[in-house]
């Protein structure tokens, strides 16, 4: 038995949302969807009873930034 790995796991390609109980401070459950529309549908379904945080799109293990954000930085 060695030390456990310290490198964080890479995220799969897709759209991510995090859901947790209302008022909770602990990290919630992360849900992956293939399309933006499917992610928004899941967020709308859970927002009635849970706090929903949209984490955005991830590709190649990294977060994909919007073109608007990139243009604003330049």
PDB file of N, CA, C and O in Angstrom:
ATOM      1  N   UNK A   1       0.841  -1.190   0.000  1.00  0.00           N
ATOM      2  CA  UNK A   1       0.000   0.000   0.000  1.00  0.00           C
ATOM      3  C   UNK A   1       0.883   1.249   0.000  1.00  0.00           C
ATOM      4  O   UNK A   1       1.737   1.428   0.868  1.00  0.00           O
ATOM      5  N   UNK A   2       0.659   2.084  -0.970  1.00  0.00           N
ATOM      6  CA  UNK A   2       1.371   3.342  -1.021  1.00  0.00           C
ATOM      7  C   UNK A   2       0.449   4.488  -0.653  1.00  0.00           C
ATOM      8  O   UNK A   2      -0.660   4.296  -0.153  1.00  0.00           O
ATOM      9  N   UNK A   3       0.936   5.660  -0.913  1.00  0.00           N
ATOM     10  CA  UNK A   3       0.094   6.828  -0.666  1.00  0.00           C
ATOM     11  C   UNK A   3      -1.018   6.881  -1.708  1.00  0.00           C
ATOM     12  O   UNK A   3      -0.843   6.388  -2.822  1.00  0.00           O
ATOM     13  N   UNK A   4      -2.148   7.468  -1.363  1.00  0.00           N
ATOM     14  CA  UNK A   4      -3.195   7.627  -2.373  1.00  0.00           C
ATOM     15  C   UNK A   4      -2.782   8.683  -3.398  1.00  0.00           C
ATOM     16  O   UNK A   4      -1.978   9.562  -3.088  1.00  0.00           O
ATOM     17  N   UNK A   5      -3.315   8.606  -4.596  1.00  0.00           N
ATOM     18  CA  UNK A   5      -2.937   9.597  -5.615  1.00  0.00           C
ATOM     19  C   UNK A   5      -3.391  10.995  -5.207  1.00  0.00           C
ATOM     20  O   UNK A   5      -4.460  11.169  -4.623  1.00  0.00           O
ATOM     21  N   UNK A   6      -2.565  11.983  -5.523  1.00  0.00           N
ATOM     22  CA  UNK A   6      -2.893  13.364  -5.154  1.00  0.00           C
ATOM     23  C   UNK A   6      -3.358  14.181  -6.352  1.00  0.00           C
ATOM     24  O   UNK A   6      -3.794  15.322  -6.197  1.00  0.00           O
ATOM     25  N   UNK A   7      -3.269  13.612  -7.524  1.00  0.00           N
ATOM     26  CA  UNK A   7      -3.688  14.322  -8.729  1.00  0.00           C
ATOM     27  C   UNK A   7      -5.207  14.233  -8.839  1.00  0.00           C
ATOM     28  O   UNK A   7      -5.755  13.134  -8.757  1.00  0.00           O
ATOM     29  N   UNK A   8      -5.904  15.355  -9.023  1.00  0.00           N
ATOM     30  CA  UNK A   8      -7.364  15.284  -9.150  1.00  0.00           C
ATOM     31  C   UNK A   8      -7.777  14.547 -10.416  1.00  0.00           C
ATOM     32  O   UNK A   8      -7.054  14.564 -11.412  1.00  0.00           O
ATOM     33  N   UNK A   9      -8.937  13.901 -10.381  1.00  0.00           N
ATOM     34  CA  UNK A   9      -9.425  13.170 -11.541  1.00  0.00           C
ATOM     35  C   UNK A   9      -9.813  14.142 -12.645  1.00  0.00           C
ATOM     36  O   UNK A   9     -10.308  15.236 -12.376  1.00  0.00           O
ATOM     37  N   UNK A  10      -9.582  13.731 -13.899  1.00  0.00           N
ATOM     38  CA  UNK A  10      -9.970  14.560 -15.036  1.00  0.00           C
ATOM     39  C   UNK A  10     -11.460  14.393 -15.276  1.00  0.00           C
ATOM     40  O   UNK A  10     -12.013  13.305 -15.110  1.00  0.00           O
ATOM     41  N   UNK A  11     -12.097  15.476 -15.667  1.00  0.00           N
ATOM     42  CA  UNK A  11     -13.532  15.421 -15.929  1.00  0.00           C
ATOM     43  C   UNK A  11     -13.797  14.939 -17.342  1.00  0.00           C
ATOM     44  O   UNK A  11     -13.036  15.228 -18.265  1.00  0.00           O
ATOM     45  N   UNK A  12     -14.887  14.200 -17.502  1.00  0.00           N
ATOM     46  CA  UNK A  12     -15.300  13.727 -18.813  1.00  0.00           C
ATOM     47  C   UNK A  12     -15.883  14.879 -19.614  1.00  0.00           C
ATOM     48  O   UNK A  12     -16.240  15.913 -19.051  1.00  0.00           O
ATOM     49  N   UNK A  13     -15.979  14.703 -20.924  1.00  0.00           N
ATOM     50  CA  UNK A  13     -16.569  15.720 -21.781  1.00  0.00           C
ATOM     51  C   UNK A  13     -18.066  15.795 -21.527  1.00  0.00           C
ATOM     52  O   UNK A  13     -18.739  14.768 -21.440  1.00  0.00           O
ATOM     53  N   UNK A  14     -18.584  17.012 -21.406  1.00  0.00           N
ATOM     54  CA  UNK A  14     -20.013  17.189 -21.201  1.00  0.00           C
ATOM     55  C   UNK A  14     -20.308  18.457 -20.426  1.00  0.00           C
ATOM     56  O   UNK A  14     -19.418  19.268 -20.168  1.00  0.00           O
ATOM     57  N   UNK A  15     -21.554  18.613 -20.063  1.00  0.00           N
ATOM     58  CA  UNK A  15     -22.031  19.775 -19.324  1.00  0.00           C
ATOM     59  C   UNK A  15     -22.317  19.355 -17.889  1.00  0.00           C
ATOM     60  O   UNK A  15     -22.975  18.341 -17.652  1.00  0.00           O
ATOM     61  N   UNK A  16     -21.822  20.136 -16.931  1.00  0.00           N
ATOM     62  CA  UNK A  16     -21.871  19.769 -15.530  1.00  0.00           C
ATOM     63  C   UNK A  16     -22.772  20.700 -14.729  1.00  0.00           C
ATOM     64  O   UNK A  16     -22.771  21.914 -14.933  1.00  0.00           O
ATOM     65  N   UNK A  17     -23.552  20.103 -13.801  1.00  0.00           N
ATOM     66  CA  UNK A  17     -24.264  20.875 -12.797  1.00  0.00           C
ATOM     67  C   UNK A  17     -24.011  20.213 -11.445  1.00  0.00           C
ATOM     68  O   UNK A  17     -23.776  19.007 -11.366  1.00  0.00           O
ATOM     69  N   UNK A  18     -24.062  21.008 -10.397  1.00  0.00           N
ATOM     70  CA  UNK A  18     -23.915  20.487  -9.044  1.00  0.00           C
ATOM     71  C   UNK A  18     -25.222  20.748  -8.311  1.00  0.00           C
ATOM     72  O   UNK A  18     -25.738  21.865  -8.334  1.00  0.00           O
ATOM     73  N   UNK A  19     -25.759  19.716  -7.659  1.00  0.00           N
ATOM     74  CA  UNK A  19     -26.974  19.889  -6.873  1.00  0.00           C
ATOM     75  C   UNK A  19     -26.680  19.546  -5.427  1.00  0.00           C
ATOM     76  O   UNK A  19     -25.907  18.631  -5.139  1.00  0.00           O
ATOM     77  N   UNK A  20     -27.303  20.288  -4.514  1.00  0.00           N
ATOM     78  CA  UNK A  20     -27.179  20.010  -3.087  1.00  0.00           C
ATOM     79  C   UNK A  20     -28.444  20.470  -2.385  1.00  0.00           C
ATOM     80  O   UNK A  20     -29.237  21.228  -2.944  1.00  0.00           O
ATOM     81  N   UNK A  21     -28.623  20.010  -1.171  1.00  0.00           N
ATOM     82  CA  UNK A  21     -29.800  20.392  -0.409  1.00  0.00           C
ATOM     83  C   UNK A  21     -29.782  21.897  -0.156  1.00  0.00           C
ATOM     84  O   UNK A  21     -28.716  22.499  -0.027  1.00  0.00           O
ATOM     85  N   UNK A  22     -30.955  22.493  -0.086  1.00  0.00           N
ATOM     86  CA  UNK A  22     -31.045  23.938   0.131  1.00  0.00           C
ATOM     87  C   UNK A  22     -30.427  24.297   1.472  1.00  0.00           C
ATOM     88  O   UNK A  22     -30.727  23.677   2.493  1.00  0.00           O
ATOM     89  N   UNK A  23     -29.568  25.298   1.459  1.00  0.00           N
ATOM     90  CA  UNK A  23     -28.913  25.762   2.673  1.00  0.00           C
ATOM     91  C   UNK A  23     -27.689  24.965   3.082  1.00  0.00           C
ATOM     92  O   UNK A  23     -27.038  25.321   4.064  1.00  0.00           O
ATOM     93  N   UNK A  24     -27.352  23.909   2.375  1.00  0.00           N
ATOM     94  CA  UNK A  24     -26.198  23.086   2.733  1.00  0.00           C
ATOM     95  C   UNK A  24     -24.904  23.778   2.313  1.00  0.00           C
ATOM     96  O   UNK A  24     -24.848  24.453   1.285  1.00  0.00           O
ATOM     97  N   UNK A  25     -23.873  23.599   3.122  1.00  0.00           N
ATOM     98  CA  UNK A  25     -22.572  24.184   2.808  1.00  0.00           C
ATOM     99  C   UNK A  25     -21.600  23.142   2.248  1.00  0.00           C
ATOM    100  O   UNK A  25     -20.553  23.491   1.704  1.00  0.00           O
ATOM    101  N   UNK A  26     -21.953  21.878   2.385  1.00  0.00           N
ATOM    102  CA  UNK A  26     -21.086  20.817   1.895  1.00  0.00           C
ATOM    103  C   UNK A  26     -21.223  20.685   0.378  1.00  0.00           C
ATOM    104  O   UNK A  26     -22.256  21.049  -0.183  1.00  0.00           O
ATOM    105  N   UNK A  27     -20.197  20.171  -0.283  1.00  0.00           N
ATOM    106  CA  UNK A  27     -20.302  19.972  -1.734  1.00  0.00           C
ATOM    107  C   UNK A  27     -21.428  19.010  -2.066  1.00  0.00           C
ATOM    108  O   UNK A  27     -21.717  18.078  -1.315  1.00  0.00           O
ATOM    109  N   UNK A  28     -22.048  19.254  -3.191  1.00  0.00           N
ATOM    110  CA  UNK A  28     -23.187  18.430  -3.589  1.00  0.00           C
ATOM    111  C   UNK A  28     -22.796  17.347  -4.568  1.00  0.00           C
ATOM    112  O   UNK A  28     -21.624  17.001  -4.715  1.00  0.00           O
ATOM    113  N   UNK A  29     -23.806  16.823  -5.231  1.00  0.00           N
ATOM    114  CA  UNK A  29     -23.627  15.787  -6.233  1.00  0.00           C
ATOM    115  C   UNK A  29     -23.460  16.424  -7.598  1.00  0.00           C
ATOM    116  O   UNK A  29     -24.218  17.325  -7.956  1.00  0.00           O
ATOM    117  N   UNK A  30     -22.487  15.974  -8.359  1.00  0.00           N
ATOM    118  CA  UNK A  30     -22.244  16.524  -9.692  1.00  0.00           C
ATOM    119  C   UNK A  30     -22.918  15.621 -10.714  1.00  0.00           C
ATOM    120  O   UNK A  30     -22.759  14.400 -10.691  1.00  0.00           O
ATOM    121  N   UNK A  31     -23.673  16.247 -11.612  1.00  0.00           N
ATOM    122  CA  UNK A  31     -24.394  15.525 -12.652  1.00  0.00           C
ATOM    123  C   UNK A  31     -23.848  15.960 -14.007  1.00  0.00           C
ATOM    124  O   UNK A  31     -23.638  17.150 -14.242  1.00  0.00           O
ATOM    125  N   UNK A  32     -23.620  14.994 -14.899  1.00  0.00           N
ATOM    126  CA  UNK A  32     -23.093  15.262 -16.237  1.00  0.00           C
ATOM    127  C   UNK A  32     -24.194  15.026 -17.255  1.00  0.00           C
ATOM    128  O   UNK A  32     -24.928  14.041 -17.171  1.00  0.00           O
ATOM    129  N   UNK A  33     -24.308  15.929 -18.213  1.00  0.00           N
ATOM    130  CA  UNK A  33     -25.236  15.764 -19.333  1.00  0.00           C
ATOM    131  C   UNK A  33     -24.462  15.986 -20.627  1.00  0.00           C
ATOM    132  O   UNK A  33     -23.469  16.714 -20.649  1.00  0.00           O
ATOM    133  N   UNK A  34     -24.925  15.350 -21.709  1.00  0.00           N
ATOM    134  CA  UNK A  34     -24.232  15.434 -22.990  1.00  0.00           C
ATOM    135  C   UNK A  34     -24.467  16.753 -23.720  1.00  0.00           C
ATOM    136  O   UNK A  34     -23.571  17.249 -24.403  1.00  0.00           O
ATOM    137  N   UNK A  35     -25.655  17.320 -23.584  1.00  0.00           N
ATOM    138  CA  UNK A  35     -25.983  18.541 -24.317  1.00  0.00           C
ATOM    139  C   UNK A  35     -26.377  19.642 -23.355  1.00  0.00           C
ATOM    140  O   UNK A  35     -26.740  19.395 -22.205  1.00  0.00           O
ATOM    141  N   UNK A  36     -26.295  20.869 -23.859  1.00  0.00           N
ATOM    142  CA  UNK A  36     -26.679  22.039 -23.070  1.00  0.00           C
ATOM    143  C   UNK A  36     -28.162  21.971 -22.698  1.00  0.00           C
ATOM    144  O   UNK A  36     -28.540  22.277 -21.567  1.00  0.00           O
ATOM    145  N   UNK A  37     -28.997  21.570 -23.658  1.00  0.00           N
ATOM    146  CA  UNK A  37     -30.433  21.505 -23.418  1.00  0.00           C
ATOM    147  C   UNK A  37     -30.759  20.486 -22.323  1.00  0.00           C
ATOM    148  O   UNK A  37     -31.604  20.745 -21.467  1.00  0.00           O
ATOM    149  N   UNK A  38     -30.093  19.335 -22.348  1.00  0.00           N
ATOM    150  CA  UNK A  38     -30.314  18.309 -21.329  1.00  0.00           C
ATOM    151  C   UNK A  38     -29.864  18.808 -19.960  1.00  0.00           C
ATOM    152  O   UNK A  38     -30.505  18.512 -18.952  1.00  0.00           O
ATOM    153  N   UNK A  39     -28.758  19.567 -19.914  1.00  0.00           N
ATOM    154  CA  UNK A  39     -28.281  20.120 -18.655  1.00  0.00           C
ATOM    155  C   UNK A  39     -29.285  21.112 -18.089  1.00  0.00           C
ATOM    156  O   UNK A  39     -29.572  21.090 -16.892  1.00  0.00           O
ATOM    157  N   UNK A  40     -29.824  21.986 -18.943  1.00  0.00           N
ATOM    158  CA  UNK A  40     -30.786  22.985 -18.486  1.00  0.00           C
ATOM    159  C   UNK A  40     -32.085  22.322 -18.035  1.00  0.00           C
ATOM    160  O   UNK A  40     -32.715  22.785 -17.084  1.00  0.00           O
ATOM    161  N   UNK A  41     -32.488  21.256 -18.696  1.00  0.00           N
ATOM    162  CA  UNK A  41     -33.695  20.537 -18.300  1.00  0.00           C
ATOM    163  C   UNK A  41     -33.506  19.913 -16.916  1.00  0.00           C
ATOM    164  O   UNK A  41     -34.408  19.973 -16.081  1.00  0.00           O
ATOM    165  N   UNK A  42     -32.337  19.312 -16.671  1.00  0.00           N
ATOM    166  CA  UNK A  42     -32.054  18.715 -15.367  1.00  0.00           C
ATOM    167  C   UNK A  42     -31.990  19.797 -14.288  1.00  0.00           C
ATOM    168  O   UNK A  42     -32.481  19.594 -13.178  1.00  0.00           O
ATOM    169  N   UNK A  43     -31.391  20.940 -14.608  1.00  0.00           N
ATOM    170  CA  UNK A  43     -31.298  22.030 -13.639  1.00  0.00           C
ATOM    171  C   UNK A  43     -32.692  22.527 -13.266  1.00  0.00           C
ATOM    172  O   UNK A  43     -32.969  22.787 -12.095  1.00  0.00           O
ATOM    173  N   UNK A  44     -33.559  22.656 -14.255  1.00  0.00           N
ATOM    174  CA  UNK A  44     -34.921  23.122 -13.997  1.00  0.00           C
ATOM    175  C   UNK A  44     -35.689  22.113 -13.145  1.00  0.00           C
ATOM    176  O   UNK A  44     -36.478  22.501 -12.284  1.00  0.00           O
ATOM    177  N   UNK A  45     -35.460  20.824 -13.381  1.00  0.00           N
ATOM    178  CA  UNK A  45     -36.140  19.783 -12.626  1.00  0.00           C
ATOM    179  C   UNK A  45     -35.720  19.805 -11.151  1.00  0.00           C
ATOM    180  O   UNK A  45     -36.562  19.646 -10.267  1.00  0.00           O
ATOM    181  N   UNK A  46     -34.421  20.003 -10.882  1.00  0.00           N
ATOM    182  CA  UNK A  46     -33.912  19.946  -9.520  1.00  0.00           C
ATOM    183  C   UNK A  46     -34.081  21.250  -8.754  1.00  0.00           C
ATOM    184  O   UNK A  46     -34.051  21.225  -7.524  1.00  0.00           O
ATOM    185  N   UNK A  47     -34.256  22.381  -9.417  1.00  0.00           N
ATOM    186  CA  UNK A  47     -34.264  23.662  -8.725  1.00  0.00           C
ATOM    187  C   UNK A  47     -35.470  23.831  -7.797  1.00  0.00           C
ATOM    188  O   UNK A  47     -35.474  24.734  -6.960  1.00  0.00           O
ATOM    189  N   UNK A  48     -36.483  22.990  -7.928  1.00  0.00           N
ATOM    190  CA  UNK A  48     -37.652  23.070  -7.061  1.00  0.00           C
ATOM    191  C   UNK A  48     -37.286  22.701  -5.621  1.00  0.00           C
ATOM    192  O   UNK A  48     -37.730  23.358  -4.679  1.00  0.00           O
ATOM    193  N   UNK A  49     -36.482  21.654  -5.453  1.00  0.00           N
ATOM    194  CA  UNK A  49     -36.168  21.162  -4.111  1.00  0.00           C
ATOM    195  C   UNK A  49     -34.701  21.300  -3.721  1.00  0.00           C
ATOM    196  O   UNK A  49     -34.363  21.107  -2.553  1.00  0.00           O
ATOM    197  N   UNK A  50     -33.826  21.624  -4.657  1.00  0.00           N
ATOM    198  CA  UNK A  50     -32.385  21.657  -4.380  1.00  0.00           C
ATOM    199  C   UNK A  50     -31.783  22.993  -4.812  1.00  0.00           C
ATOM    200  O   UNK A  50     -32.389  23.738  -5.581  1.00  0.00           O
ATOM    201  N   UNK A  51     -30.587  23.286  -4.308  1.00  0.00           N
ATOM    202  CA  UNK A  51     -29.777  24.380  -4.832  1.00  0.00           C
ATOM    203  C   UNK A  51     -29.009  23.842  -6.022  1.00  0.00           C
ATOM    204  O   UNK A  51     -28.383  22.786  -5.929  1.00  0.00           O
ATOM    205  N   UNK A  52     -29.047  24.552  -7.140  1.00  0.00           N
ATOM    206  CA  UNK A  52     -28.402  24.103  -8.366  1.00  0.00           C
ATOM    207  C   UNK A  52     -27.302  25.091  -8.738  1.00  0.00           C
ATOM    208  O   UNK A  52     -27.539  26.297  -8.801  1.00  0.00           O
ATOM    209  N   UNK A  53     -26.099  24.574  -8.984  1.00  0.00           N
ATOM    210  CA  UNK A  53     -24.974  25.383  -9.446  1.00  0.00           C
ATOM    211  C   UNK A  53     -24.564  24.851 -10.805  1.00  0.00           C
ATOM    212  O   UNK A  53     -24.217  23.677 -10.938  1.00  0.00           O
ATOM    213  N   UNK A  54     -24.602  25.714 -11.821  1.00  0.00           N
ATOM    214  CA  UNK A  54     -24.202  25.295 -13.167  1.00  0.00           C
ATOM    215  C   UNK A  54     -22.695  25.486 -13.291  1.00  0.00           C
ATOM    216  O   UNK A  54     -22.190  26.604 -13.189  1.00  0.00           O
ATOM    217  N   UNK A  55     -21.989  24.394 -13.510  1.00  0.00           N
ATOM    218  CA  UNK A  55     -20.529  24.427 -13.606  1.00  0.00           C
ATOM    219  C   UNK A  55     -20.040  24.656 -15.033  1.00  0.00           C
ATOM    220  O   UNK A  55     -18.889  25.043 -15.232  1.00  0.00           O
ATOM    221  N   UNK A  56     -20.891  24.423 -16.023  1.00  0.00           N
ATOM    222  CA  UNK A  56     -20.541  24.699 -17.408  1.00  0.00           C
ATOM    223  C   UNK A  56     -20.024  23.492 -18.155  1.00  0.00           C
ATOM    224  O   UNK A  56     -20.138  22.354 -17.700  1.00  0.00           O
ATOM    225  N   UNK A  57     -19.447  23.770 -19.326  1.00  0.00           N
ATOM    226  CA  UNK A  57     -18.976  22.710 -20.211  1.00  0.00           C
ATOM    227  C   UNK A  57     -17.513  22.393 -19.936  1.00  0.00           C
ATOM    228  O   UNK A  57     -16.700  23.287 -19.698  1.00  0.00           O
ATOM    229  N   UNK A  58     -17.194  21.103 -19.975  1.00  0.00           N
ATOM    230  CA  UNK A  58     -15.820  20.640 -19.833  1.00  0.00           C
ATOM    231  C   UNK A  58     -15.470  19.785 -21.047  1.00  0.00           C
ATOM    232  O   UNK A  58     -16.246  18.924 -21.462  1.00  0.00           O
ATOM    233  N   UNK A  59     -14.293  20.036 -21.606  1.00  0.00           N
ATOM    234  CA  UNK A  59     -13.814  19.269 -22.741  1.00  0.00           C
ATOM    235  C   UNK A  59     -12.332  19.003 -22.543  1.00  0.00           C
ATOM    236  O   UNK A  59     -11.566  19.925 -22.259  1.00  0.00           O
ATOM    237  N   UNK A  60     -11.926  17.761 -22.690  1.00  0.00           N
ATOM    238  CA  UNK A  60     -10.516  17.411 -22.534  1.00  0.00           C
ATOM    239  C   UNK A  60     -10.035  17.561 -21.100  1.00  0.00           C
ATOM    240  O   UNK A  60      -8.846  17.782 -20.869  1.00  0.00           O
ATOM    241  N   UNK A  61     -10.941  17.442 -20.132  1.00  0.00           N
ATOM    242  CA  UNK A  61     -10.555  17.552 -18.725  1.00  0.00           C
ATOM    243  C   UNK A  61     -10.486  18.963 -18.201  1.00  0.00           C
ATOM    244  O   UNK A  61     -10.167  19.163 -17.029  1.00  0.00           O
ATOM    245  N   UNK A  62     -10.779  19.966 -19.040  1.00  0.00           N
ATOM    246  CA  UNK A  62     -10.710  21.368 -18.622  1.00  0.00           C
ATOM    247  C   UNK A  62     -12.006  22.083 -18.950  1.00  0.00           C
ATOM    248  O   UNK A  62     -12.749  21.671 -19.841  1.00  0.00           O
ATOM    249  N   UNK A  63     -12.268  23.154 -18.223  1.00  0.00           N
ATOM    250  CA  UNK A  63     -13.477  23.941 -18.442  1.00  0.00           C
ATOM    251  C   UNK A  63     -13.345  24.749 -19.730  1.00  0.00           C
ATOM    252  O   UNK A  63     -12.291  25.316 -20.014  1.00  0.00           O
ATOM    253  N   UNK A  64     -14.426  24.793 -20.500  1.00  0.00           N
ATOM    254  CA  UNK A  64     -14.468  25.553 -21.737  1.00  0.00           C
ATOM    255  C   UNK A  64     -15.069  26.915 -21.419  1.00  0.00           C
ATOM    256  O   UNK A  64     -16.180  27.001 -20.895  1.00  0.00           O
ATOM    257  N   UNK A  65     -14.335  27.981 -21.734  1.00  0.00           N
ATOM    258  CA  UNK A  65     -14.830  29.326 -21.468  1.00  0.00           C
ATOM    259  C   UNK A  65     -15.601  29.836 -22.673  1.00  0.00           C
ATOM    260  O   UNK A  65     -15.326  29.454 -23.810  1.00  0.00           O
ATOM    261  N   UNK A  66     -16.558  30.694 -22.414  1.00  0.00           N
ATOM    262  CA  UNK A  66     -17.330  31.291 -23.509  1.00  0.00           C
ATOM    263  C   UNK A  66     -16.455  32.230 -24.324  1.00  0.00           C
ATOM    264  O   UNK A  66     -15.472  32.771 -23.818  1.00  0.00           O
ATOM    265  N   UNK A  67     -16.812  32.417 -25.568  1.00  0.00           N
ATOM    266  CA  UNK A  67     -16.073  33.336 -26.448  1.00  0.00           C
ATOM    267  C   UNK A  67     -16.175  34.760 -25.925  1.00  0.00           C
ATOM    268  O   UNK A  67     -15.244  35.548 -26.091  1.00  0.00           O
ATOM    269  N   UNK A  68     -17.291  35.099 -25.297  1.00  0.00           N
ATOM    270  CA  UNK A  68     -17.475  36.458 -24.770  1.00  0.00           C
ATOM    271  C   UNK A  68     -16.485  36.742 -23.649  1.00  0.00           C
ATOM    272  O   UNK A  68     -15.926  37.836 -23.578  1.00  0.00           O
ATOM    273  N   UNK A  69     -16.264  35.766 -22.773  1.00  0.00           N
ATOM    274  CA  UNK A  69     -15.340  35.959 -21.685  1.00  0.00           C
ATOM    275  C   UNK A  69     -13.908  36.128 -22.197  1.00  0.00           C
ATOM    276  O   UNK A  69     -13.142  36.939 -21.676  1.00  0.00           O
ATOM    277  N   UNK A  70     -13.555  35.342 -23.236  1.00  0.00           N
ATOM    278  CA  UNK A  70     -12.217  35.445 -23.806  1.00  0.00           C
ATOM    279  C   UNK A  70     -12.006  36.807 -24.456  1.00  0.00           C
ATOM    280  O   UNK A  70     -10.938  37.403 -24.325  1.00  0.00           O
ATOM    281  N   UNK A  71     -13.028  37.300 -25.160  1.00  0.00           N
ATOM    282  CA  UNK A  71     -12.922  38.596 -25.832  1.00  0.00           C
ATOM    283  C   UNK A  71     -12.828  39.721 -24.802  1.00  0.00           C
ATOM    284  O   UNK A  71     -12.127  40.706 -25.031  1.00  0.00           O
ATOM    285  N   UNK A  72     -13.508  39.590 -23.699  1.00  0.00           N
ATOM    286  CA  UNK A  72     -13.483  40.635 -22.668  1.00  0.00           C
ATOM    287  C   UNK A  72     -12.128  40.719 -21.987  1.00  0.00           C
ATOM    288  O   UNK A  72     -11.721  41.794 -21.546  1.00  0.00           O
ATOM    289  N   UNK A  73     -11.430  39.603 -21.898  1.00  0.00           N
ATOM    290  CA  UNK A  73     -10.114  39.591 -21.244  1.00  0.00           C
ATOM    291  C   UNK A  73      -9.042  40.272 -22.093  1.00  0.00           C
ATOM    292  O   UNK A  73      -8.062  40.789 -21.557  1.00  0.00           O
ATOM    293  N   UNK A  74      -9.226  40.274 -23.423  1.00  0.00           N
ATOM    294  CA  UNK A  74      -8.194  40.834 -24.319  1.00  0.00           C
ATOM    295  C   UNK A  74      -8.231  42.316 -24.384  1.00  0.00           C
ATOM    296  O   UNK A  74      -7.428  42.923 -25.093  1.00  0.00           O
TER     297      UNK A  74
END
